[in-house]
Amino acid sequence: MSPTVRMLFDTPQREIAPTLRDLYRRCSSASMITGFMTVEGAKALHEVLAAEPAKLKSLVVGAGTWRAFDAFESLLGVGVPKDRLRVHLGHSRPTGASAKFGFYRYHPMLHSKVYYFELPNSQCAAVVGSHNLTGFALHGLNGEAATLIEGPADHDVFVDIREHISTADRSAVEYDPTQREAYAWWAAEFMEGLASKFDDLPREGEFQRTIIIVAEAERSLPSRGDTIYFELPAVLGKMQSLRAEVHLYVFDQLPSDPSTALEQLSNARKAFWCKTVGIEDDQGGREFRADWHITDSLHPIVRRTVRPFRPQPAPDMQQVRVKVVNKLFGAFDYVFDIKGRDFEPLFDTSSTVQVAPAVREELHELELIPPEDQPWFKVVGFQPKVRDEDAAYKEALSALTPESGRYVLMSALRRKK
């Protein structure tokens, strides 16, 4: 007798959790593989698994949140043997010695979604599709697809499914409660690595904000580890969150104007790479530990400070201290006028998806961030993000371009020559 195969739902947004719970109640044993697990997804099946833990032959998870592993802890508590709960850690490899991370965060991972059930009279059922063990998938918020295969256990298709499950099980590691934090960290590293894959726009340079300071020096120069004080427009107080680097170019004599200075950076007496160590947005700082300070941005000079150092910032300026990390390696072209890449979604509030009423209270009690018991609106497009402070922000940025006549600049993009 051949198995029957059917699409479970005619529309992508349909709740699949009741189907899985019903199959588990009717089965004699069950094995499940999921690429990703969240606390709300695990909660959707927890009642039936906890009621008959002996039925669970294997649960293999490719990645999960820290709270998702509450489900594993609970299942251990109701008697599921530890060797039946497994975590598939995927594959990676070391990066080069100069890389920011010592391993590749975006890597091949277990991505299967198979829910297999052995039923009475030598029959089997398997749900194979796109549904991870997450609330969005099981409660019908994601657009998902799945097939339900039912038939005799000895049919080739079920032999293949069991072999797939067995292979995934063998290549996973037994769940170790002491490694719970590490499992969540590993999943987060993967997600951050995946996020960086989306930032693959064709471009000629790095979208890295850079503060460029061109200044004169008297005789001596800063050294590695020295702290330098200067000021920026206060409206740019997000500098810390932007993690802007500071490139300081020191000349014996200041070039005639900022544009000429940028063309002559290779002639600088010395160039330094600096990192921010302190920002005072509200001018509350009165005395600073700084080895050097940079004077007026219209004709900046790097001078040694005299202790106690108590600068008087100009109105609407923020006080910044940076530390000299090293000399600046390489030569850069700096780009000041590029369009921003921030957007915001456009919603059709008449088209929504929401979990079934019976599930809402359960999700509300989980106190998820963001909450998943509330309606979600259909996204129909995007528009450029407009900030209330855009006018002041743009004005401040324009004061940090070569056209401003100042030698303290901020570029949005840089290219290595």
C-alpha positions in Angstrom: 0.0 0.0 0.0 1.4 3.4 -1.0 1.5 6.3 1.4 -0.8 9.2 1.1 0.8 12.6 0.7 -1.1 15.9 1.0 -0.5 19.5 1.7 -1.7 20.3 5.1 -3.1 23.7 4.4 -4.3 25.6 1.4 -3.0 28.9 2.8 0.5 29.5 4.2 -0.7 31.1 7.5 -2.4 28.2 9.3 -1.8 26.8 12.8 0.0 23.5 12.7 0.4 22.9 16.5 -2.9 21.1 16.9 -2.0 18.7 14.1 1.3 17.8 15.8 -0.3 17.5 19.2 -2.9 15.1 17.8 -0.3 12.9 16.1 1.7 12.7 19.3 -1.3 11.6 21.4 -2.0 8.8 18.9 1.6 7.6 18.3 3.6 5.0 20.1 6.9 6.9 19.6 8.0 10.2 18.0 11.1 11.7 16.6 11.5 15.4 15.8 14.1 17.5 14.1 14.0 21.3 13.9 16.4 23.9 12.7 15.5 26.4 15.3 13.6 26.4 18.6 12.1 29.2 20.7 10.4 29.1 24.1 7.0 29.8 22.6 7.5 27.0 20.0 8.5 24.5 22.7 5.6 25.6 24.8 3.2 24.7 22.0 4.0 21.0 22.3 5.1 20.8 25.9 1.8 19.6 27.4 1.6 16.5 25.2 5.3 15.7 25.5 5.3 16.1 29.3 2.1 13.9 29.6 3.8 11.0 27.8 7.6 11.6 27.9 8.4 8.0 27.2 7.1 8.4 23.6 9.8 10.9 22.7 12.5 8.9 21.0 14.5 11.8 19.8 14.4 15.6 19.6 17.3 17.2 17.7 17.6 21.0 17.6 19.9 23.0 15.3 19.8 26.2 17.3 17.8 27.6 20.2 17.4 30.6 22.4 18.4 30.5 26.1 14.8 30.3 27.2 14.0 27.7 24.6 16.1 25.2 26.5 13.7 25.5 29.4 11.8 22.9 27.4 14.7 20.5 27.6 15.1 21.1 31.3 11.3 20.5 31.8 11.4 17.3 29.7 14.3 16.0 31.7 12.3 16.8 34.8 9.3 14.7 33.7 11.5 11.7 32.8 12.8 12.1 29.2 16.2 10.4 29.1 19.0 12.9 28.5 20.4 11.1 25.5 17.1 11.7 23.6 17.6 15.5 23.7 20.3 16.6 21.3 21.8 19.8 19.9 23.3 19.9 16.4 26.1 22.4 16.4 26.6 22.6 12.6 30.0 23.1 11.0 32.5 26.0 11.0 36.2 26.6 10.6 38.9 28.9 12.0 39.4 32.3 10.4 42.8 33.9 9.7 44.8 35.4 12.5 43.9 38.9 11.5 40.2 38.3 11.4 37.9 40.0 14.0 36.5 36.6 15.0 38.5 33.4 15.4 35.8 31.3 13.6 33.2 31.7 10.9 30.0 32.7 12.6 27.8 32.2 9.5 28.2 28.5 8.8 26.4 25.3 7.6 23.8 24.3 10.2 21.1 21.7 10.6 18.0 23.2 8.9 15.7 20.1 8.7 12.1 20.2 9.9 10.8 16.7 10.3 8.2 15.5 12.7 7.9 11.7 12.6 5.3 9.5 14.4 4.9 5.7 14.6 1.2 4.8 14.8 -0.7 1.7 15.7 -1.0 -1.2 13.2 2.5 -0.6 11.7 1.5 2.7 10.3 3.5 6.0 10.3 3.0 9.7 9.8 5.5 12.4 9.1 5.1 16.1 8.8 7.9 17.4 6.5 8.1 21.0 5.6 9.3 24.4 6.6 8.0 24.6 10.2 10.6 25.2 12.9 9.7 24.7 16.5 8.8 28.4 17.0 5.7 30.2 17.9 5.6 32.0 14.6 5.7 28.8 12.7 3.5 26.5 14.8 0.8 29.1 15.6 0.2 30.2 12.0 2.0 33.6 11.9 4.7 32.7 9.4 4.0 31.7 5.8 4.9 28.0 5.9 4.4 24.9 3.9 4.2 21.3 5.0 3.2 17.9 3.7 1.6 15.1 5.8 2.8 11.7 4.7 0.8 8.7 6.1 1.2 5.0 5.3 2.9 1.7 6.2 6.1 1.9 8.3 8.0 -0.4 6.0 7.6 1.8 2.9 10.7 3.2 1.4 9.8 6.8 2.1 9.6 6.2 5.8 12.8 4.2 5.7 14.5 7.3 4.2 12.9 9.6 6.8 14.1 7.4 9.6 17.6 7.3 8.2 17.6 11.1 7.9 16.5 11.4 11.5 19.2 8.8 12.6 21.9 10.7 10.7 21.0 14.0 12.2 20.8 12.4 15.7 24.3 10.8 15.3 25.9 14.1 14.2 24.4 16.0 17.1 25.7 16.2 20.7 23.8 15.1 23.8 22.2 18.1 25.5 24.4 19.2 28.4 22.6 21.6 30.9 26.0 23.1 31.8 26.4 24.2 28.2 23.0 25.9 27.9 24.4 29.4 27.8 27.0 28.3 25.2 24.3 26.9 23.0 22.4 30.2 23.0 25.6 32.1 22.4 26.4 29.9 19.4 23.0 30.5 17.9 23.3 34.2 18.4 26.8 34.2 16.7 25.2 32.4 13.7 22.4 35.0 13.6 24.8 37.9 13.7 26.9 36.3 11.0 23.8 35.8 8.9 22.8 39.4 9.4 26.2 40.5 8.0 25.4 38.5 4.8 22.5 40.9 4.1 24.9 43.9 4.0 26.4 42.8 0.7 25.4 45.9 -1.3 27.8 46.6 -4.1 30.1 49.4 -2.9 33.5 50.8 -3.3 34.3 51.4 0.4 33.5 50.7 4.0 30.3 52.2 5.5 32.3 53.2 8.6 31.8 56.6 10.1 35.2 58.2 10.6 36.2 61.4 12.4 39.1 63.0 10.5 41.1 65.6 12.3 43.8 67.6 10.4 45.9 69.6 12.7 49.3 71.3 13.2 51.7 70.2 15.9 54.2 72.4 17.7 57.2 70.2 18.4 56.4 66.9 20.2 53.7 64.5 19.1 51.3 62.2 20.9 52.4 58.7 21.6 50.6 55.4 21.7 48.3 55.3 24.8 48.0 59.1 25.1 44.6 60.7 25.4 43.5 63.6 23.2 40.6 66.0 23.9 38.5 67.8 21.2 34.9 68.9 20.7 32.1 68.0 18.2 28.6 69.4 17.7 26.4 68.0 20.6 23.7 66.9 18.2 26.1 64.2 17.1 26.1 62.7 20.5 25.4 59.3 18.9 29.1 59.0 18.1 29.5 56.4 20.8 26.8 54.1 19.4 28.2 54.7 15.9 31.6 53.5 17.1 33.3 56.1 14.9 37.0 55.8 14.5 39.2 58.8 14.7 42.0 59.4 12.2 44.3 62.2 13.3 46.7 63.7 10.7 49.4 66.0 12.0 51.2 68.5 9.7 54.1 70.8 10.4 52.0 73.5 8.7 48.3 73.3 8.2 47.3 73.0 4.4 45.5 76.1 3.1 41.9 74.6 3.3 40.3 71.3 4.3 39.9 70.0 0.8 43.5 70.6 0.0 44.4 68.9 3.3 42.5 65.7 2.3 44.4 65.7 -1.0 47.7 66.0 0.9 47.2 63.5 3.7 50.1 61.4 2.5 52.3 64.5 3.3 51.3 64.5 7.0 54.2 64.3 9.4 52.4 61.5 11.2 48.9 59.9 11.2 47.3 58.3 14.2 44.5 55.7 14.7 42.4 56.6 17.8 39.5 55.1 19.6 36.9 56.9 21.7 37.3 56.6 25.5 35.0 59.3 26.8 32.1 61.5 25.7 30.4 64.2 27.7 27.2 65.2 26.0 25.8 67.7 28.5 29.0 69.7 29.1 29.0 68.3 32.6 32.7 67.5 32.5 34.8 70.2 34.2 38.2 68.5 34.7 39.6 65.9 32.3 42.5 63.5 32.2 43.9 64.3 28.9 47.5 64.5 27.6 46.7 66.6 24.6 44.0 68.9 23.4 43.0 70.1 19.9 42.2 73.8 19.6 39.7 75.6 17.4 38.5 73.5 14.5 39.1 76.3 12.0 42.8 76.2 12.7 43.4 73.2 14.9 46.7 72.7 16.8 47.6 69.7 18.9 48.9 71.0 22.2 49.9 69.4 25.5 47.5 70.0 28.3 48.3 71.8 31.5 47.0 70.1 34.6 44.5 70.6 35.9 42.8 70.5 32.5 39.5 72.3 32.7 38.3 73.2 29.1 35.3 75.5 28.6 33.3 74.0 25.7 31.6 76.2 23.2 27.8 76.3 23.2 26.1 73.2 21.8 29.4 71.2 21.6 30.1 67.8 23.2 33.4 67.0 24.8 35.3 64.0 23.4 38.4 62.1 24.5 40.1 59.6 22.4 43.1 57.3 23.0 45.9 56.9 20.5 45.9 53.2 19.6 48.6 53.1 17.0 49.9 54.8 13.9 47.4 54.8 11.0 48.3 52.0 8.6 47.3 52.5 4.9 45.9 55.5 3.0 42.2 56.4 2.7 39.8 58.4 0.6 37.0 59.8 2.7 33.5 60.3 1.3 31.2 62.8 3.0 28.0 63.0 0.9 26.2 59.6 0.6 22.5 58.8 1.1 21.4 57.1 4.2 20.2 53.5 4.2 17.6 53.6 6.9 14.0 52.8 6.1 10.8 52.2 7.9 8.0 49.8 6.9 4.6 50.8 5.5 1.7 48.8 7.1 -1.7 47.7 5.8 -3.5 47.6 9.1 -6.6 46.0 7.5 -4.6 42.9 6.8 -3.4 41.1 9.9 -2.3 37.7 11.3 -2.8 36.7 14.9 -2.6 33.6 16.9 -5.7 31.7 17.8 -7.6 33.1 20.8 -6.8 30.0 22.9 -3.1 30.6 22.4 -3.0 34.4 23.2 -3.2 34.1 27.0 -0.4 31.5 26.9 1.9 33.7 24.9 1.0 36.7 27.0 2.1 34.9 30.2 5.5 34.2 28.6 6.2 38.0 28.6 7.9 37.7 25.2 9.9 40.6 23.7 8.4 41.6 21.3 4.9 40.4 22.5 3.5 37.7 20.1 -0.1 37.6 21.3 -0.9 40.9 19.6 -1.9 41.3 15.9 0.8 41.7 13.2 0.1 44.0 10.2 0.9 43.2 6.6 4.0 45.1 5.3 3.3 46.6 1.9 6.5 48.6 1.3 9.1 50.9 2.7 9.9 54.6 2.9 13.1 56.4 4.0 13.3 56.8 7.7 12.7 60.4 8.8 13.9 61.4 12.2 12.7 64.4 14.1 16.2 65.6 14.6 17.1 65.3 10.9 17.4 69.0 10.2 19.7 69.7 13.2 21.6 66.4 12.5 22.2 67.3 8.9 23.2 70.8 9.8 25.7 69.4 12.3 27.0 67.0 9.7 27.4 69.8 7.1 29.6 71.5 9.7 31.9 68.5 9.5 32.5 68.5 5.7 35.4 70.1 3.9 33.1 72.9 2.6 32.6 74.1 6.1 36.1 75.4 6.3 36.8 73.3 9.5 39.6 70.7 9.8 37.6 68.4 12.1 35.5 66.3 9.7 33.2 63.3 9.7 32.9 61.0 6.7 30.2 58.4 6.2 32.3 56.1 4.0 36.0 55.5 3.4 37.9 53.7 0.8 41.3 52.2 1.3 43.7 53.3 -1.5 
